[in-house]
């Protein structure tokens, strides 16, 4: 295993962590770094969208009534 392949493996591990946490910007940066090292794979994406970038509306919790 060369130093080059060790660096690629480290980036792939780092990429998985960012994917799990939903950090799409960081995933894109890792993909770019992998491409610069000459690594290409099907799961490397150009936009690396893992989750939709839209916000979801959350229904507010109901207020509890107090007796009084």
Buried (B, 14 or more C-beta within 10 A) or exposed (E): EEEEEEBBEEBBEBBEEBBEEEBBEBBBBBBEBBEEEEBEEEEBEEEBEBEEEEEEEEEEEEEEEEEE
